[in-house]
Amino acid sequence: MDLKIKTETEEFHGRTCGIIKQENKFLIMRVNKTSYFHIPGGHIEIGEDSKEAVIREIKEEIGCDVQEANLFVIQENFWIRNNRKCHGIEFYYIIKPKQQLQMIDCEKVEIDKGKEKLLEFKWVTSEELKDIDLRPTNIRDILINGDYLKGLTHIVKK
């Protein structure tokens, strides 16, 4: 069961994401042709820690095993969606896959809890990221500026 709570007026999400960089390109994705991209990852399951979750999510979405996963950002997001107050806590990891990944942009269909999702994966340079709607935007800025190499950061975005 996902770490996700919804009421009529509020919702909470616990998520984890993995940054994969190869040959000076980052792997980003979007679901069902949304207008924006994000970092591969997903909800933490109840009883699972964030590192276990990112390793599982990378295996499910990308199909690769993880050699290393190093936490570099904990981000708290607050927003309004459909008149609901939302709060999300996201853990971002630098991922080192066990094997070199093929660097081709691709799409795949995933069945998640009985629902079909179209996942689109794209490899982009930090320069190309400047023109892409990658959310959250401060993670995009961290990748563009190389700040992901500086150690653990806690961000609160309201």
Buried (B, 14 or more C-beta within 10 A) or exposed (E): EBBBEEEEEEBBBBBBBBBBBBEEBBBBBBBEEEEEBBBBBBBBBEEBEBBBBBBBBBEEBBEBEBEEBBBBBBBEBEEEEEEEEBBBBBBBBBBBBEEEBEEEEEEEEEEBEEEEEEBBBBBBEBEBBEEBEBBBEBBBEBBBEEBBEEEEBEBEEE
